[in-house]
Amino acid sequence: MTPALASSRYPRSRIPLWLCFLLTLALLALTAAIEHTMGRSLLSASGRFTLWISNPNGPETSQQLADPYSFTHILHGFLFYALLRLASRRRLSVPTCFLLTLSLEASWEILENSPLIINRYRAQTMAVGYAGDTILNSLSDILCCALGFTLARYLPPWLTILLAITIELTLLITIRDNLTLNILMLIHPIPAIQHWQQAG
């Protein structure tokens, strides 16, 4: 393959890495500012700060840096990479896809913390006591998505798929929830599944 054909098939990014880094920081800052205007707190109301919360239904879930649902945001990164890079037949450069991924994830974090989605989570999923994320947790979720995108970028596709299946099954066994069930119950709740989740 000639350099010209290779260049046309796999376009080089016009976004320098340093600019991509600055835009990422700006996106995180913008997300934090928007959520602050929405009334979201930076840290948990308890005043605690911990790196990990293992209880998926505890009062500190979605309040601290990471919890079991952080893994679902890694899966977001897998999916966005596949959709933006593979579905577009690599017409979009990696840095462009990365910034689009973070923009989509940040948009979801903002929407997820709106009264509409918070109330829907409470009514239709196992997150009965869900009160929204702290800004800290939202920013961590975006970074988890960035991690997922990066893993999908460098891992072989088969390994990314195997990792995604492993995460989904592990979450299903340990907390009776995962990304698949989260989406399903948010869009079209199934009472039998909801009862099974709450029974755990």
C-alpha positions in Angstrom: 0.0 0.0 0.0 1.4 3.4 -0.9 1.8 6.1 1.7 -1.0 8.2 -0.1 -3.5 5.3 0.1 -2.5 4.5 3.7 -3.0 8.2 4.7 -6.4 8.3 3.0 -7.5 5.1 4.6 -6.3 5.9 8.1 -6.4 9.7 8.4 -3.9 11.3 10.7 -5.3 13.5 13.4 -4.9 17.2 13.1 -5.4 17.5 16.9 -2.1 17.5 18.7 -1.9 15.4 21.8 -1.3 18.4 24.0 -4.4 20.1 22.7 -6.4 16.9 23.2 -5.2 16.9 26.8 -6.2 20.5 27.3 -9.6 20.0 25.7 -10.2 17.0 28.0 -9.4 19.1 31.1 -11.7 21.8 29.7 -14.5 19.3 29.2 -14.2 18.0 32.7 -14.2 21.5 34.1 -17.3 22.4 32.0 -19.1 19.3 33.2 -18.3 20.1 36.9 -19.5 23.7 36.4 -22.8 22.6 34.8 -23.5 20.0 37.5 -22.6 22.7 40.1 -25.3 25.0 38.7 -27.7 22.0 38.8 -27.2 21.8 42.5 -24.8 18.8 42.6 -22.3 18.7 45.4 -18.6 18.2 44.9 -18.3 15.6 47.6 -20.6 13.3 49.5 -22.9 14.9 52.1 -21.3 12.7 54.7 -18.1 14.6 54.2 -16.2 11.3 53.6 -13.7 10.8 50.8 -12.9 7.2 49.8 -11.4 5.7 46.7 -13.8 2.7 46.5 -17.3 1.8 47.8 -18.2 -1.9 47.4 -21.9 -1.7 48.4 -23.9 -1.0 45.3 -27.0 0.1 47.3 -25.3 2.0 50.1 -25.7 5.7 50.7 -22.1 6.3 49.4 -22.7 4.7 46.1 -22.3 7.2 43.3 -20.9 9.6 45.9 -17.3 8.6 46.1 -14.5 8.2 43.5 -15.4 4.7 42.4 -17.9 1.9 43.0 -19.1 -1.2 41.1 -20.9 0.9 38.6 -17.6 2.5 37.6 -17.0 -0.7 35.5 -20.1 0.1 33.4 -18.5 3.3 32.4 -15.5 1.4 31.2 -17.9 -0.5 29.0 -19.2 2.8 27.7 -15.7 3.5 26.5 -15.6 0.1 24.7 -18.9 0.8 23.0 -18.1 4.4 22.0 -14.8 3.2 20.5 -16.6 0.6 18.4 -19.3 2.9 17.3 -17.1 5.9 16.4 -14.0 4.1 15.1 -15.2 0.8 13.6 -18.7 1.8 12.5 -17.2 4.9 10.7 -14.7 2.6 9.0 -11.9 4.6 10.7 -12.7 7.8 8.9 -12.5 9.6 12.2 -9.1 9.9 13.8 -8.5 8.4 17.3 -8.2 11.8 19.1 -11.4 13.0 17.4 -13.2 9.9 18.5 -11.7 10.2 22.0 -13.0 13.8 22.4 -16.4 12.8 20.9 -16.5 9.9 23.4 -15.8 12.1 26.4 -18.4 14.7 25.1 -21.0 12.0 24.9 -20.2 10.6 28.3 -20.2 14.0 29.9 -23.6 14.8 28.3 -24.9 11.5 29.8 -23.5 12.4 33.2 -25.4 15.7 33.1 -28.6 14.1 31.9 -28.2 11.3 34.4 -28.2 13.9 37.2 -31.3 15.6 36.1 -34.6 15.1 38.1 -36.1 13.2 35.1 -33.5 10.4 35.1 -33.0 10.4 38.9 -36.7 9.8 39.4 -36.8 7.2 36.7 -33.9 5.3 38.3 -35.7 5.3 41.6 -39.0 4.1 40.1 -37.8 1.5 37.6 -34.4 0.2 38.6 -32.8 -1.4 41.7 -31.4 2.1 42.6 -34.4 2.9 44.9 -32.5 5.4 47.0 -30.5 6.9 44.1 -30.1 10.7 44.6 -27.7 11.5 41.8 -24.0 11.6 41.6 -21.6 13.9 43.2 -19.4 15.9 40.9 -16.4 13.8 42.0 -18.2 10.6 41.0 -19.3 12.1 37.7 -15.8 13.2 36.7 -14.5 9.8 37.8 -17.1 8.1 35.5 -16.0 10.2 32.6 -12.4 9.1 33.2 -13.5 5.5 33.5 -15.1 5.9 30.1 -11.8 7.3 28.8 -10.0 4.3 30.2 -12.4 2.0 28.4 -11.8 3.8 25.2 -8.0 3.6 25.6 -8.2 -0.1 26.4 -10.3 -0.8 23.3 -7.9 1.3 21.2 -4.9 -0.9 22.1 -6.3 -4.3 23.0 -7.1 -6.9 20.3 -10.9 -6.8 19.5 -11.3 -10.4 20.9 -9.8 -9.4 24.2 -11.9 -6.3 24.5 -15.0 -8.4 23.9 -13.9 -11.0 26.4 -13.2 -8.3 29.0 -16.6 -6.8 28.4 -18.3 -10.1 28.9 -16.3 -10.8 32.0 -17.2 -7.4 33.5 -20.9 -7.9 32.7 -21.0 -11.4 34.2 -19.0 -10.4 37.3 -21.4 -7.5 38.0 -24.4 -9.7 37.4 -23.2 -12.3 39.9 -21.9 -9.9 42.6 -24.4 -7.0 42.5 -27.3 -8.4 40.4 -26.9 -5.5 38.0 -24.8 -4.6 35.0 -24.8 -2.3 32.0 -27.3 -4.5 30.0 -29.8 -4.7 32.9 -29.3 -1.0 33.7 -30.2 0.1 30.2 -33.1 -2.5 30.0 -34.7 -1.5 33.3 -34.3 2.2 32.5 -36.0 1.9 29.1 -38.4 -0.9 29.7 -38.6 -2.2 33.3 -39.5 -5.8 33.9 -41.1 -6.4 37.3 -39.6 -9.9 37.6 -36.1 -8.6 37.2 -36.7 -5.7 39.5 -37.9 -8.1 42.3 -34.9 -10.4 41.7 -32.5 -7.5 42.0 -34.1 -6.1 45.1 -34.2 -9.5 46.7 -30.4 -9.5 46.7 
